[in-house]
C-alpha cells in the first residue's frame, strides 16, 4: 500500500522515491497533504543525506560477530547521526518562514512577523457570474445599482425587511431591532424615536417609476408621490402624523400606489426631472403629488409649509376622488383659469430663477417670470362662484318658446325638507360622527348607525349649512359613490362610520 502511494507521488511530482518517502512520512502517507507540502517547499529535501550509523566497540552486529576496533583506528569520538526528519516545532517554524517570507528560525524566536497588508474587496450578492473576466466590472456595477434601488435608510437607520409591521407589538420591536442593528434596544428613547418616525413601509410600493405607472393603468389607481428631505424636520413629522393615520392609510391602499423617495434617491431622478424642478429649494418640502398613470399629468400638489393635517389631507383626498376618475368614460375637470404669477422670496428661488430675475430686472421687466409651484387642481376651480358637478349653463344656453315635458319626480325631490335633525347622545357603540365638506368649509354631525342615509338628506334640506343654498339641489358623495342610490341603506352598511361626505351643489 505504501509503495503504491510512493509510486503515485513520484509519478505526479517527478521526484525521487527517497524524497517522496520523506514527504509522505511527514504527513503520515496522506498524499494530498504531502503533495501540497512538496510544492510549497519547492521540492527541497527535508533532511541532509543520512550517514552510516557507527557502532560502539564491543557491540555485536546482526551476525553475532563482535567487531573490535584496531589500535590504528581513529580514536575520534563518534557522534550520533542527525535525526532522519525535523521535529514538529522546527518543521512548523520553517514552513512559517517560507510562507510569510520572514525569519522564523530558532535563532529569531523574538522576531515579529510583519502585519498583513490591508485589502479592500466588494461583497456581492447571489446571482453574480464571474466566469468571464471581461464582465467582472459590469457585474460589480450591476450589484451596486441593485443596492441603490433598495432605497436608503431612515434618519434612525430604519430599513425595510421582508414582511414587517404586520405582527404584534413584540414582533414589531424585534423587527425594529433587526433593522437598526440593535441600536433601537440601546435605550427606550431611541426605540421610541425609531418607531415614531419610521417611514410608512406598510403602504409604500417598491415598484420602479415606469412599472408603477403600468400598474396604475391596469388597476385604475392614482400615483401618490412623496419626496422628502431628511434634513427638514417637517418631512419626519409627515411620517409621524400623516402616514400613520388609519383613515389615510386605508384610503391610500384602496385608491393609490404610494411612492416615497428621498430627494437624493436615484430612484427619484425621473420624478425630480419632470415634475419637481424646485427640489433644491427647502421651502418646497415636504412635497406630495398625485400623478395620472395614463397621461403622466400632475393632478394635485401639496408642497411646502404649512404642513397639512391628517384630517384635512384625508378630506382633500376624498374630494379629489369625487371630482376625478380613471374610468376612461368619465371626463375629468379641466383648467378654467391660468396660473397666477406669484412673487417668490430670493431665499426660496433656485439658481435658475435667480438668473432669470436678474435678467428680467436688467431688461426692465421684459422677461417672463419663472414658473411657480402651484396646485393644478386649483386651476380647475372657478374663482367667481362655487358650483358642483356640471349641470351649470349660461344664459345664452336657455332654449325659449319650447314647452318643457312634464317633470318626473326624482329621488331627491321625494325627500322631505321639514325633518330637522336632532343629534343622539354620544355612544361609540350606536352612534358615529360624520364630517361634511362643502364649498365654504366643513361641518360635523352625529348620527345613529342605524339611521338610513336618507336621514342625512333630510337634515341638509331642512337645515342647509349655507343659507344662500337653501332649496338648491345637491349631491352627496363618499369614496367615489353617490349616496342618492343608497337612501334606504343604514349609515353603518353604507360605510359612513367616522367618514367624510362631500356636498356638491347642482346649479340650475
C-alpha atoms as one frame of an Amber mdcrd trajectory, in Angstrom:
protein
   0.000   0.000   0.000   2.767   2.448   0.945   4.722   1.512  -2.168   1.696
   2.409  -4.297   1.423   5.792  -2.615   5.140   6.429  -3.150   4.852   5.462
  -6.793   1.853   7.728  -7.252   3.671  10.623  -5.551   6.766  10.248  -7.748
   4.656   9.920 -10.880   2.820  13.186 -10.211   5.672  15.278  -8.816   8.586
  13.747 -10.733  10.622  13.445  -7.534  12.822  10.584  -6.399  11.396   7.762
  -4.244  13.646   8.779  -1.350  12.311  12.348  -1.420   8.770  11.082  -1.775
   9.181   8.915   1.328  10.370  11.937   3.305   7.257  13.985   2.470   4.897
  11.045   2.900   6.294  10.123   6.285   5.831  13.723   7.463   2.128  13.614
   6.511   1.555  10.000   7.595   1.209   8.960   3.971  -1.594  11.431   3.207
  -0.722  12.030  -0.429  -2.732  15.247  -0.821  -1.040  16.918   2.136   2.344
  15.586   1.083   1.973  16.975  -2.427   0.862  20.339  -1.078   3.879  20.445
   1.222   6.142  19.391  -1.646   5.017  22.174  -3.960   5.015  24.802  -1.207
   8.608  23.963  -0.278   9.741  23.817  -3.898  10.668  20.135  -3.715  13.562
  20.768  -1.350  14.791  17.778   0.656  13.643  17.843   4.246  16.941  16.477
   5.770  20.594  16.102   4.947  21.903  12.846   3.489  21.841  10.217   6.210
  25.235   8.881   7.263  26.036   5.280   8.023  25.434   4.525  11.646  28.567
   3.833  13.643  28.626   1.124  16.264  30.298   1.371  19.582  33.144  -1.119
  20.234  32.069  -4.400  21.638  28.573  -4.368  20.287  27.738  -7.422  18.183
  26.199  -6.954  14.773  23.351  -8.921  13.255  25.572 -11.972  12.621  26.522
 -12.122  16.300  30.095 -11.080  15.390  31.754  -8.667  17.750  33.818  -6.115
  15.896  36.744  -4.751  17.827  38.467  -1.682  16.591  42.145  -1.997  15.946
  44.623   0.181  17.695  45.314   2.008  14.469  41.729   3.169  14.093  40.946
   6.771  14.689  40.026   7.383  18.304  37.928  10.442  17.415  34.682  10.212
  19.343  31.788   9.150  17.171  28.723  11.346  17.088  25.259  10.035  16.526
  23.766  10.799  13.152  21.253  13.629  12.953  17.624  12.638  13.110  16.086
  11.489   9.904  13.357  14.177   9.994  12.914  17.518  11.671  10.777  17.594
  14.747   7.310  19.172  14.539   8.307  22.524  16.020  11.240  23.022  13.662
   9.135  21.977  10.687   6.343  24.407  11.593   8.829  27.231  12.098  10.490
  26.572   8.760   7.193  26.375   6.900   6.078  29.616   8.505   9.284  31.272
   7.363   8.803  30.027   3.823   5.137  31.036   3.725   5.426  34.572   5.127
   8.895  35.374   3.890  10.198  36.385   7.292  12.775  34.942   9.641  11.201
  32.321  11.820  14.072  30.010  12.679  15.209  29.093  16.151  17.734  31.927
  16.184  14.961  34.538  15.746  12.285  33.408  18.152  11.546  37.010  19.176
  11.076  38.188  15.589   7.610  39.705  14.949   6.048  38.957  11.608   5.102
  41.981   9.538   1.351  42.784   9.576  -0.805  41.697   6.689  -1.339  44.323
   4.039  -4.771  45.996   4.026  -7.065  44.905   1.225 -10.406  46.267   0.018
 -12.950  43.985  -1.596 -16.559  44.329  -2.800 -19.065  41.832  -1.484 -21.779
  40.926  -3.972 -24.970  39.018  -3.615 -26.099  35.805  -5.259 -26.655  35.702
  -8.968 -23.356  37.308  -9.958 -21.382  35.445 -12.615 -17.635  35.989 -12.645
 -16.615  33.238 -15.023 -15.674  35.825 -17.619 -13.040  38.301 -16.564 -14.280
  40.861 -19.106 -17.706  41.021 -17.459 -16.490  41.274 -13.865 -16.567  45.075
 -13.788 -20.049  45.197 -15.289 -21.320  42.624 -12.802 -19.975  44.610  -9.846
 -21.649  47.769 -11.134 -24.954  45.945 -11.543 -24.744  44.749  -7.945 -24.090
  48.291  -6.712 -27.064  49.598  -8.693 -29.233  46.884  -7.163 -28.184  48.101
  -3.713 -29.138  51.654  -4.605 -32.554  50.527  -5.838 -33.147  49.032  -2.426
 -33.675  52.532  -1.023 -31.984  54.447   1.727 -32.392  54.015   5.430 -34.467
  56.386   7.524 -32.969  59.038   9.785 -32.845  56.458  12.588 -31.370  53.783
  10.271 -34.734  52.103   9.736 -34.744  49.709   6.837 -37.467  47.556   5.468
 -37.076  43.809   5.923 -39.481  41.331   4.412 -42.961  41.281   5.937 -42.525
  43.907   8.619 -45.014  45.776  10.769 -47.605  43.067  10.229 -47.175  41.240
  13.528 -47.905  42.211  17.092 -46.061  44.671  19.253 -43.391  42.148  20.222
 -42.773  41.183  16.606 -42.594  44.842  15.658 -39.972  45.526  18.337 -37.909
  42.555  17.167 -38.083  43.687  13.543 -37.166  47.219  14.580 -34.148  45.922
  16.470 -33.056  43.941  13.415 -33.444  46.942  11.118 -31.464  49.294  13.330
 -28.704  46.812  14.063 -29.683  46.667  17.722 -29.494  50.439  18.128 -33.189
  50.604  18.997 -32.539  48.459  22.075 -29.909  50.832  23.445 -32.469  52.896
  25.279 -36.194  53.354  25.426 -35.777  56.806  23.899 -34.037  55.600  20.751
 -36.560  52.798  20.442 -39.423  55.249  20.686 -37.935  57.666  18.151 -37.162
  54.968  15.611 -40.723  53.683  15.853 -42.280  57.152  15.840 -40.539  58.468
  12.729 -40.203  55.287  10.700 -41.192  55.514   7.010 -44.652  54.115   6.158
 -43.399  50.775   4.871 -46.847  49.183   5.164 -48.312  51.366   2.395 -45.183
  52.023   0.308 -44.705  50.451  -3.104 -41.236  49.276  -4.183 -42.035  49.348
  -7.912 -39.842  51.409 -10.266 -41.462  54.506 -11.735 -42.342  53.058 -15.148
 -43.606  49.804 -13.656 -45.703  51.729 -11.126 -47.348  53.668 -13.953 -48.209
  50.452 -15.776 -49.597  49.005 -12.553 -51.711  52.116 -12.037 -53.174  51.812
 -15.528 -54.149  48.188 -15.006 -55.622  48.604 -11.513 -57.035  52.128 -12.092
 -55.102  53.589  -9.186 -53.535  57.033  -8.984 -49.833  57.509  -8.208 -49.291
  59.272  -4.878 -45.684  60.517  -4.650 -43.973  61.881  -1.540 -40.477  63.409
  -1.876 -38.675  64.127   1.396 -35.542  65.885   2.567 -34.061  64.161   5.623
 -32.623  67.459   6.866 -36.096  69.043   7.136 -37.988  68.049  10.252 -41.420
  68.573   8.667 -40.722  65.549   6.476 -40.233  63.407   9.568 -43.400  64.864
  11.107 -45.187  63.727   7.959 -44.088  60.147   8.687 -45.101  60.502  12.316
 -48.546  62.069  11.931 -49.904  61.878   8.387 -48.854  58.483   7.039 -49.678
  56.710  10.318 -53.276  57.939  10.324 -55.540  54.915   9.893 -58.001  56.724
   7.625 -55.195  57.972   5.379 -53.660  54.502   5.179 -56.964  52.857   4.236
 -57.672  55.441   1.538 -54.155  55.222   0.097 -54.220  51.419  -0.024 -57.565
  51.373  -1.824 -57.116  54.132  -4.403 -53.390  54.912  -4.778 -49.964  53.439
  -5.454 -47.807  55.201  -2.872 -44.164  56.014  -3.676 -41.924  57.733  -1.127
 -38.471  58.971  -2.141 -35.621  60.878  -0.578 -34.505  63.765  -2.759 -31.074
  62.164  -3.293 -32.519  58.712  -4.020 -31.504  57.549  -7.535 -34.991  56.095
  -7.989 -36.461  59.606  -7.748 -34.409  61.043 -10.613 -37.192  60.642 -13.191
 -39.777  62.328 -10.996 -37.465  65.187  -9.985 -36.532  65.824 -13.601 -40.061
  66.039 -14.995 -42.241  67.129 -12.061 -40.155  68.693  -9.286 -37.528  71.038
 -10.712 -37.516  73.003  -7.446 -36.249  70.042  -5.431 -33.197  72.002  -4.249
 -35.378  74.632  -2.517 -36.009  73.771   1.117 -39.304  75.722   1.196 -40.812
  73.190  -1.223 -40.638  70.340   1.311 -42.382  68.164   2.184 -43.693  67.508
  -1.332 -46.747  65.360  -2.115 -48.327  64.989  -5.550 -50.937  62.902  -7.364
 -49.997  61.704 -10.868 -52.305  60.333 -13.560 -50.708  56.985 -14.536 -52.257
  57.117 -18.020 -51.050  60.523 -19.179 -48.330  61.251 -16.624 -50.066  64.543
 -15.787 -49.554  66.040 -12.339 -53.098  66.407 -10.994 -52.658  67.814  -7.464
 -49.813  69.110  -5.281 -49.176  69.672  -1.589 -45.782  71.347  -1.330 -44.007
  73.231   1.424 -45.267  74.670   4.691 -47.689  74.820   6.392 -47.816  71.085
   6.979 -51.173  69.577   6.031 -53.082  67.958   8.899 -54.241  64.333   8.598
 -57.957  65.242   8.780 -57.611  67.942   6.116 -55.461  65.734   3.920 -57.964
  62.872   4.127 -60.811  65.214   3.279 -58.926  66.596   0.280 -58.150  63.077
  -0.923 -61.840  62.176  -0.789 -62.726  65.387  -2.588 -60.175  64.592  -5.287
 -61.583  61.082  -5.716 -65.077  62.543  -6.053 -64.005  65.027  -8.734 -61.618
  62.848 -10.722 -61.787  59.325 -12.068 -59.523  56.952 -14.006 -62.516  55.499
 -15.824 -61.964  56.198 -19.499 -65.666  57.016 -19.950 -65.580  59.817 -17.357
 -64.479  63.325 -18.240 -62.312  64.926 -15.570 -62.349  68.660 -14.747 -60.153
  70.892 -16.885 -58.356  74.121 -16.040 -60.670  77.157 -16.038 -58.012  79.796
 -15.470 -54.334  80.403 -15.954 -51.772  80.048 -13.245 -51.317  83.159 -11.134
 -47.803  84.558 -11.127 -46.654  84.870  -7.547 -43.575  86.685  -6.366 -41.188
  84.423  -4.514 -38.603  85.455  -1.999 -34.991  85.284  -3.079 -34.317  82.617
  -0.445 -36.978  80.372  -2.000 -35.653  80.714  -5.564 -33.487  78.241  -7.397
 -30.276  79.341  -9.080 -32.014  79.384 -12.475 -34.856  81.534 -11.118 -32.348
  83.974  -9.629 -30.637  84.276 -13.019 -33.988  84.887 -14.717 -34.918  87.538
 -12.142 -31.577  89.296 -12.649 -32.040  89.274 -16.426 -35.628  90.487 -16.072
 -34.549  93.357 -13.846 -31.744  94.312 -16.202 -34.157  94.336 -19.163 -36.718
  96.431 -17.339 -39.134  93.636 -16.636 -39.445  92.454 -20.237 -38.635  88.867
 -19.430 -41.261  86.471 -18.202 -41.277  85.438 -14.583 -40.158  81.945 -13.689
 -42.683  79.149 -13.159 -44.212  78.836  -9.705 -45.177  75.683  -7.858 -48.990
  75.795  -7.906 -51.600  73.117  -7.374 -53.007  72.117 -10.799 -56.266  71.129
  -9.133 -56.865  74.747  -8.074 -56.821  75.814 -11.723 -59.925  73.697 -12.390
 -61.971  75.710  -9.896 -63.697  78.950 -10.795 -62.984  81.945  -8.589 -66.250
  83.746  -9.413 -68.676  81.281  -7.893 -68.600  77.817  -6.463 -70.525  75.217
  -8.386 -70.668  71.498  -8.190 -70.526  68.909 -10.921 -71.630  70.017 -14.289
 -75.249  70.996 -14.943 -74.361  74.709 -14.824 -75.394  76.550 -18.010 -75.060
  80.099 -19.199 -77.943  82.389 -20.006 -77.311  82.021 -23.712 -77.970  78.287
 -23.495 -81.578  78.693 -22.347 -83.982  77.487 -25.022 -87.009  79.808 -25.443
 -90.528  79.164 -26.751 -90.234  75.415 -26.291 -92.626  73.655 -23.930 -90.909
  71.552 -21.299 -92.041  67.967 -20.781 -93.686  67.041 -17.537 -91.017  66.625
 -14.911 -90.626  63.183 -13.380 -90.203  63.210  -9.621 -86.571  62.429  -8.836
 -85.415  60.587  -5.697 -84.025  63.875  -4.391 -87.345  65.680  -4.856 -89.189
  62.972  -2.935 -87.109  63.567   0.206 -88.975  65.754   2.716 -87.436  69.082
   3.692 -89.230  69.577   7.020 -87.404  66.953   9.081 -84.637  68.714  11.057
 -82.044  66.535  12.712 -81.512  66.157  16.458 -78.157  64.634  17.391 -78.404
  61.492  19.553 -76.442  61.081  22.767 -72.814  60.091  22.263 -72.396  56.319
  22.350 -69.492  54.752  20.414 -71.446  51.514  20.080 -74.517  53.013  18.416
 -73.516  56.454  17.078 -70.863  57.957  14.821 -69.597  61.382  13.809 -69.629
  62.240  10.098 -67.704  65.118   8.558 -69.401  67.046   5.731 -67.280  69.081
   3.336 -68.975  71.910   1.434 -67.594  74.710  -0.799 -67.167  77.137   2.110
 -65.840  74.821   4.790 -66.961  71.799   6.735 -69.397  70.726   9.437 -69.528
  67.662  11.712 -72.715  65.990  12.933 -73.522  62.890  14.983 -75.921  60.219
  13.664 -77.122  56.819  14.805 -75.520  53.935  12.953 -78.978  52.518  12.285
 -80.276  55.720  10.639 -80.854  55.432   6.881 -78.781  57.550   4.521 -81.965
  59.462   3.689 -81.782  60.966   7.182 -78.685  62.901   6.088 -80.521  64.314
   3.072 -83.477  65.313   5.258 -81.181  67.204   7.636 -79.366  69.052   4.837
 -82.623  70.029   3.127 -84.190  71.241   6.374 -81.084  72.982   7.721 -78.602
  73.710   4.890 -75.064  74.656   6.058 -75.061  77.556   3.547 -78.028  79.878
   3.818 -77.764  81.038   0.213 -78.037  77.412  -0.953 -81.432  76.765   0.622
 -83.626  74.876  -1.821 -80.725  74.136  -4.196 -80.326  70.526  -5.254 -77.130
  68.879  -4.069 -75.204  65.630  -4.417 -73.612  63.674  -1.584 -70.524  61.633
  -2.436 -68.328  59.415  -0.310 -65.348  57.441  -1.571 -66.447  57.984  -5.167
 -70.052  56.791  -4.570 -73.183  58.902  -4.958 -75.290  58.338  -1.844 -78.570
  59.066  -3.657 -78.534  55.399  -4.681 -78.365  54.247  -1.051 -81.190  56.193
   0.580 -82.608  53.143   2.369 -79.210  51.762   3.415 -78.148  52.264   7.013
 -75.253  54.581   7.759 -73.218  51.643   9.100 -73.812  49.491   5.992 -73.014
  52.420   3.699 -69.527  52.663   5.251 -70.045  56.179   6.609 -68.908  55.462
  10.157 -66.358  58.156  11.056 -66.336  59.006   7.363 -66.308  62.116   5.195
 -69.104  63.157   2.834 -68.636  65.725   0.065 -71.520  68.138  -0.626 -71.697
  69.333  -4.230 -74.410  71.799  -5.215 -76.063  71.389  -8.610 -76.820  74.810
 -10.050 -79.763  75.051 -12.447
